[in-house]
């Protein structure tokens, strides 16, 4: 009798465990929602700076629709291309684990969606939390085809900072008065010179009060005194890093690139193209109107750039303002000078990962793959008898380890998966072919073309040193890695010193990012575990540099298990 009772108890206990696991998994599945969207790419007439022109949009919106989801959710986005241009979309900051087929860069992970065709992107959110964004990844289409992508904490979880009363996406953009942005890169390639410089920067699609014909449509944000606001700031500008500030207000930075940071206060931001930042704003000033403003940080000597300033207006409500106050020009914030590298360094040096008992910082310590990539702006001889529009009558180019990347005619991912030969080579140099004084003077300009990749073993520990150079002109380069985040363990000026600089690495709480600025005439070291199989683009997010060839590719091999291998290609993959 006792034996039978004992067996019954064991059965009951086992069934209870199984039922508990079933309930837990059911709750997890129920919590992870699927969001479905349709994005229609089409032209729309827009009026800015006293002129009307047609631009590319998603669903007729500029900026495009804001995507919202919770950590762990899935999104299915049906993209219909009703424009006259080829198109792809990229989900900037989303890891796309095992699914490079939905990552988006043209001729890297897919061939473009042709006019009149469609493609379904699938985004499975894993560790992302905060603000990321989406944008076109074909030619210069992202100038107007972009939008915010907000990822809330898992249901039942909370922000690791005081809950804001309201949140506002702030998208920093760029506007050309008359030029069709889709023609800019082609025209520049014909002349060999710099792409056309924009006529204005924008905040949420509007240039602001300091530009002609723009004052009535300036973006305005109403504040209630003593409330806290979460600004989700995205730099969607094509070619310039920006200083950003709000008059008389301190900003608290809490996250970057969809990853939490240790909180710090600042009077200004420096945000590069491709980066996103979550910033708390405490409405603690006297009733009135205050300017939010942004203008360029441009460190490359001799390079042309847009020197204008975009603004939006913060207006306190709940207190009556006299007509005189309403007519008075709002207070402008202090913004560092255009070339103030010290201000940029002072800001970025404050980045640290947010560490708690529930949020580990897993920095790779034992490294088995070491890479050093020298990034340069170069010059090439013209291919005809006429001089080009670049310096010394030459043509602009750019490179990584002296290779200017050339897009193939079949995407690299498909060629790798289907073993199609002749599309790419696996001999990308893991170090500069010739070691030289990278930040010295009077350096040579040449480079060579190629479609070359580096192949990484699954789960390898990678240290990548990004070395800026003074070839032609040094600059601050925002480097973005698709499919991954990485820890920024070190940064400095001058040439990277393998003996001394690693001794100063931060291996305790380095910031985790997806887009990092390599300082002018300096270096940055990042570390990551290559545990996401697929084909992943690494490139400068200054569009002129990317279009000139400052790109390269990692191929990460499959792992040993089903869950560590790439997914199969979808049936609707656009043909090449």
N, C-alpha and C positions, 0 to 999 in steps of 0.2 A: 504493500500500500504506500509506504513511504517512497519507494523507488518510483512508482508511477507519478506521485505528486511532484517529485523532483524533476522528472522529465517534462511534466506539464508546465512547471514554472520556467524551465529553460526555453521551451517552445514559446511561451507567452513573452518572455524577455526578448527572444530573437525577433518575434513578430513586432514587438514594440519598437525595437531599433529600426527594423526595416520600414515600419510605418512612419517613424520620425524622419528618416532619411527621405522617404517619398514626399512627405509634407514639405520638408526643407527645399527639395529640388523643385517641387511644384510652385512654391512661393517665389523662388529665384527666377523660374521661367516666367511666372506671372508678372514679376517686377520688371523684367527686361521687355520693354515694349518695342514694337516695330512701327516706325514712322514712314509713311509713304508720301512722296512729293513728285510733282511734275514740274520740270524746268524747261520752259520753251525759250530758246535763243532766237531773238528777233530784233530788228531795228526799230528805233523810236526817235522821233524828233525831240531835241532838247534845246532850250535856250539858256545860254550862259554868256556873260561878258558882252551883252548887247547883240549877240549873233545866235542864229538857230542852225543846228546841223543834226544829222542823223548819227546815232551811236548804237552800238550793240548792247542789248540788255537781256536779262532773264525775266520773263513774264512782264516786260515793259517797265521794270523798276530799276532805278539807279539811285543809290547802290541797290544790289539785288536783295532777294528775300533773306530774312534771318532764319536760320535753322535752329531748332531747340530740341534738346533731348537730355536724358539722364545718363550718367555713367553706366555702361553695360548695355545700353539700348542698341537697336539696329535701325539703320536708315536705308530705304530703297528710293533712289532718285532716278526717275525716268527722264532722260534728257532728250529733247526733240530739237533738232537743229533746223530752224526756219530762216536762218541767215544765209548770206551768200559766201560764207567763208567756212573752211574746215574748223572744227572745234573739239577741244577736250576740256574736262574740268578736273581740278585737283582739290583734295580735301586737306588743306595745309595744317599739319599738326596731328592728323589722324594716322595711327600706326598702320592700319590696313593689314593686320596680322595674317600672314599666309595668303594674302589676297592682293598681290601687286596688280592684278588685272583691273582693279578699280582705283588705282592710284592716280592715273591721268596724264602724266607728261607725254607730250606728243612724240612719237617715234622712239620712246624709251620703254613704256609699258603698254602702249596701244598705238594703232594707227588712228588718225583723227576721224571724228564723226563728220561725214560729208554732208553738204547741204541737202536737206530733205530726208535725212536719215535720223536714226535714234539709237540710243544705247542706255542700258540700265546700270547705274553705279550702285554698289552695295557697300555700306560702311558699317562695320561692327566695332562699336566703341568698347575699349578695354580699360586702359589706365587713364585715359584723357579726362580732364575735369577742369573747367574754367572756360576761357575764351580761346577758340581757334578761328579759322575762317576758311572759306572756299573761294576759288578763283579759276578763271580760264588758264589753261597752260598751252596755248597755241599762239604763236607770234606775239603781238601786243594787245590781244583781246582783253587781258585782265585789267587794262586801264579802266574799263567800264563794266566788265563782267566779273563781279565779285560781291561777297556779302559775309556777314558775321555768322559764326557757328558756335552757339552757346551750349555748353555741356554742364548740367547741374550735377551736384553730388547724387549718389544712389538714393533712391527713395528711402526715407527714414534716417538719412545721414544729413550732416549740416556743414556749412562753410567753416573753415578754421579761422574765422574772423567774425566780428559782430555783424549780425544780419542787417543788410541795407534796407532802407525803406523803399528804394526804387533802384532799378538798373537801367542804364542807357548805353547802347552801342555807339561808339564814336569812331567812324571810319575816315581816316585821312587819305585823301585821294589827290588826283592831278587832272588838269583840264587844258586841252589845246583849243584855242578859239576857233580856228577854221580847219585845221588839218584833220584828216581821217586817221585816227591812231593806227588803223590796220595797214596804212601805207608808210608809216614812219620808218620802220626797220628796213623795208625794201628800198626806200629812197636813200637811206643812209648807206646801204650796201652798194648802191650804184656809184655813189660819190667817194666812198671810203672814209667819209667824215663822221662827225658825231651826229647822233639822232637829234631831231628838232627838240628844242627846249620848250617845256610847257609854259603856258601863259598865266596859270594860276594853280594854287593848291586848293583843296576843298575839304570841308568838314561835313560829313554826311551828304555829299553831293553838291554843296553850295560853297562858292568862293568866300563869301562874307563881305562885310561892310566896306572894306578898304579897296575893293575893286569896282570898276564902273558897272552900272546897271545891276548891282548885286545886293544892295542894302535891304530891299523889302523881303527878299527870300532867304536872308541869312538864317542859319539854323539857330533856334532859340530853345533854351532849356530853363524851365521854371523850377525854382528851389523853395522849399519851406525851411525857414530858419531852424537850426538845431537838429535837422534830420541828416541822415547819412545816405550817400548815393554811391553805387558801384558803377564806375565808368569802365566799359569794356572797349579798350582802345586798340585799333588795328591800323597798321601802316600799309595801305594798299598802293602807295605811290610807286611809280615805275622805277625812278632813277635817283631818288634822293633820300638820305636819312634825315630825320626831322627832330628839332627841339620842340617841345610842347610844354605849355604851362597855362595856369589859370590865375588871373590877377588876384593878389591878396589871399590866396588859398594855398594851404599845404596839401600835398597829395601823399597818400599812403599806398605804396606798391605792395600788393599781396600775391600776385601770380604773374607768370610770363609763359607764353606758348602753351597754355593749357596745363601748366604745372605750378604748384604752389611754391612761393618764395617766403623766406623769413621776412616779416614785415619791416619796412623802413619808410621814413618820411623824407620827402624831397620837395623842393620848390619847382623843379622842372624834370622832364623826361627827355631822354634821347632814345628814339625808337627807329629801328632800321626797317627798310622794306621787308615784308615777310613776318615781322614780329607782331605779337599781340601782348597786351599787358592789362591786367585787372588792377584797378586803382580805386581806392576809397576816397571820397570827397566829403568832408564834414562841412555842412552849410553853417558856418559860425561867424559870418561877417555881418556888418551893418546892412540894412536894407538898401538895395541899389542894383545897378547893372554892372557886370564885370565881363571883360573879354576872356574867352578861351582862345588861344592863338598857337600857331605852329609855323615854323619856317625852317629852311634848310640848315643842316650841318654838312658842309662840303669841305673835305680836307685835301682833295687832289689839286696840286698846284697847276694852275692854267686851265683846268677843266671848266667848261661852261655849265651854269646851273641857274635854275629859277630863283631869283632873289626876292620874290614877293612873300607876303605874309597872309595866311588865311585866318579867319576869325569866326567864332560863334559867340552868342551872347547868353550869359547866365543872369537870370532876372529873379530876384527874391519875390515871393508872393506872400500874402497874408498881412502885408503892411502897405498902406497907401503911399504911392509915389506921386509927387507933384508933377505937373506938366513940364516944368523946368528940368526936373531930374530925368524925365523920360526922354527929353530932347538932347540932353547932354551926352557927349560921346563917352561910352563906357571906359573904365580904366584898363589900360593895356598891361599885360604881365611883362616881367623882365624875361628875355630870352638870351642865352649866351650868343656871342658873335658867331658868324657863319663857320669860321675855321677853328673854333675853340676845342681842340682835342683834349685839353686838360679837363674841361667840363664834362666831356663824354666819358673819359676815364674815371673821373670822380663818381659819376653816376653808376656806371656798370660795375665798378669795384664793390658796390654794396650788395650785389646779388649773392645770396646764400640759399641753399635748400631749406625748406621748412621741415624740421625734424621733430617728431613726437614718438611716443611708444608705439603708435599705430602706423607711423609713416617712416619706414626705414630708408636710409640712403645707402644704396648698394653700389658703391663705386668699385669698378674692377681694380684689383690690386696686382694680381699676377697677370702680366701681359705676355701674350705669345705672338702678337702681330703688331709690329711697329712701322708706321708710315710717316713720311714727311712730304707734304705737298706744298710746293712753292707756287703762289698765285700771282700772276703778272698781267699788266696791260702792255701789249706789244705793238709793233709796227711791221707792216709787210710792204714789199715793193708792189707797185701797181702792175696790173696785167696788160696794160696797153701803153701807148706812147704818151697819153695825156697824164699829167700829174693828178694824184688824188687829193681829196680835201683834208686829209689828216696832216699832222705836223711833217715838215720836210717834204711835202708832196707825196707822202706815203699813205697807206691804208691802215686804219685801226684794226687791231685784233686783240685777243686775250687768251690766256692759257693757264693750265694747271700742269706743273712739271714739264713745261715747254711743249705741251700738246694742246692745240686748239681743237676742241671737240667738234665733230661733224655729225649731224643727224643722219642716220641711214635711211633707206627707203622702205625697209621693213622694220617694225619695232624690235628692239633688242630682246624684250621678254619673250615674244613669240619665236624669234630665232633661237633663243636659248632653250625654250621648252620643246620645240619641234626639231631641234638640232639642225637648223638651216645654216649651212656654211657660208663664209664670205661676207657676213653682215658686220661682224665686230672681231676685234683681236683681243686676246687675253694677256697682252704684254704691256699694259700701262705701267710706267715706271713707278716703283714704290718709294723712290727718292728722286730728287732732281738728277737728271742724267749727268750734269756737270755741277759740282759744288762751287759756289762763288760767294762773294760778299753781297748777299741779297739786298741789303739796305744801303749799299754804297752809291757813289755818284758815277755818272757817265757809263751806265751799263748797256750792253748790246740789246737790240730790239727783237731779233728774229724768233720765230716759233715754227712749228710744223703741224700739219693737219693730221687728224686720225680719229677713228672710232674705236677707242681702246677702253678696256675695263680691267678692274682688279677682282679676282675671284677669292672669296673668303670662305673658309671652312665653317660649317655650322657650329655655333657656340664658341667661336674663337673670341678671345679678349683683345680688343683693338685699342691701340693708342694712336691717334692721328694728330700730328703737329701741322697746323696750317700756318705757313710762313708767308707773310706779306713781303713784297719786293718793291724796289724803287726803279724797276725797269720802266722807262718812259716817265711814269708818275706814280707815286704811292697813293693809296687811298684806304679808307676803312671799308672792308668787304664783308657784307652780311652773307654768311655761308649757311645754306639750308640743306639738311639731309632728309630725304624722303624715307618713310618706313621706320624711323627710329627717333628716339630722343637720346641725348648724350650728356655726360657730365663734363662741365667746363672746369678742368682741374688746374689750369694755369694760363697766364697771359702776361705779355710784357712787350717792351720795345726793343728794337735792334734784332740781331740774328739770334735764333734759338741756340742755346748752349747746352749740349747733351750732358755735360758734366755738372754744370751748376744749376740750371733752371729746374730740373726735376726735384731738387732738394727743397724748392719753394712751393711745390704743388699743394693744393688743398685737397686732401683725401678724406676729410671729415664731413664737411657740409658744402661741397661745391654745388653751384646751381645746375639744375637739369633743364636743358633747353632743346629746341629743335632748329633754331636759327640763331647763329652767334656772329657778332661783329669781330672780325680780325682787325686789330688796330693798325692805323697808318704806320708803315715802316716797323711793324711789330709781328708778333706771333701769338697764336692761341692753341692750347692743347686740349683735346677732347678724348673721352674714353667711353666705350660702349661694348656690350656683348652682342655679337652677331648671331642673334637667335630668332630672326625673322627672315625665313627663306624667301628668295625672290630677286628681282632686279630693281635697284634703288638708285635714284639720281642724287648726286651731290653737285650743288651749283651756287654761284653767286646770285643773290636776289636783286642786285642792281641790273635792270633788264638789258642795258646796253652791253654790260660785261658778259651776261649770259648769251646774248645774241652774237657776240664776237667770239665765243668759244670757251668761256670760263666754266666748264662743266666736266664732270666725269661720272663714272658709274661703278657701283659695287654689285657684283653678283654673289649672293649668299646661298651656298649649297643647301639642299634639303638635309634635315636631320634624320635620325634612325627610326623614328616612329611615325605613325600616320598623322599625329597631331603636330609634328614638327616638319611636315612637308607642305609644299605649295599646294593650294587648291587647283583643281582643273580649270581650264579656261571656260568662260561662260559661252553659251551657244550664240549670243548676239554680238560677239566681239566684232568691232568694225573691221571690214576687210582692208588690206593695204593696196 
